[in-house]
């Protein structure tokens, strides 16, 4: 089992610049979940709902992370 860890910040940067998509990130997460299935980490995992949400986010261009807004006060 290979788990290369990337920071959320790096993944967000990749999303914002178009180097990846929400769907691609979901697919990677689902692959990792499948690799670790024998560990019993997830009680349930709705892969199709995750893919559907990612597609909708990609189509809407809805890539905005909390630190993208300037509401820090």
C-alpha positions in Angstrom: 0.0 0.0 0.0 1.5 3.3 -1.1 0.2 6.5 0.5 1.9 9.6 -0.8 0.5 12.5 1.2 -0.1 15.9 -0.2 -1.2 18.9 1.8 -4.7 20.4 1.3 -3.0 23.6 0.4 -1.1 21.9 -2.5 -4.2 20.2 -3.7 -6.1 23.5 -3.5 -3.4 25.2 -5.6 -3.6 22.4 -8.2 -7.4 22.9 -8.4 -7.2 26.6 -8.7 -4.6 26.5 -11.5 -6.4 23.7 -13.4 -3.7 21.1 -12.8 -6.3 18.7 -11.5 -10.1 18.5 -11.0 -12.4 17.7 -8.2 -13.3 14.5 -9.9 -9.7 13.5 -10.3 -9.1 14.1 -6.5 -12.2 12.1 -5.6 -11.0 9.2 -7.8 -7.7 9.3 -6.1 -9.4 9.3 -2.7 -11.6 6.4 -3.7 -8.6 4.4 -4.9 -6.9 4.9 -1.6 -10.0 4.0 0.3 -10.2 0.8 -1.7 -6.5 0.0 -1.0 -7.2 0.3 2.8 -10.5 -1.5 2.7 -9.2 -4.3 4.9 -8.5 -1.8 7.7 -12.3 -1.1 8.2 -11.8 2.6 8.2 -15.1 3.5 6.6 -18.5 2.4 7.8 -20.0 3.4 4.5 -18.7 5.1 1.3 -21.0 6.4 -1.4 -18.6 6.5 -4.3 -21.2 7.5 -6.9 -22.4 10.4 -4.7 -18.8 11.6 -4.3 -18.3 11.4 -8.0 -21.5 13.2 -8.7 -20.7 16.0 -6.3 -17.2 16.4 -7.8 -18.5 16.6 -11.3 -21.0 19.2 -10.3 -18.3 21.2 -8.6 -16.1 21.0 -11.7 -18.9 22.0 -14.0 -19.8 25.0 -11.7 -16.2 26.0 -11.4 -16.8 25.9 -7.7 -13.2 25.6 -6.5 -12.9 28.0 -3.6 -11.3 27.1 -0.4 -12.0 28.9 2.9 -8.7 30.7 2.8 -9.5 32.1 -0.7 -11.9 34.6 0.9 -10.7 37.4 3.0 -13.0 37.0 6.0 -10.2 36.5 8.6 -11.2 39.8 10.4 
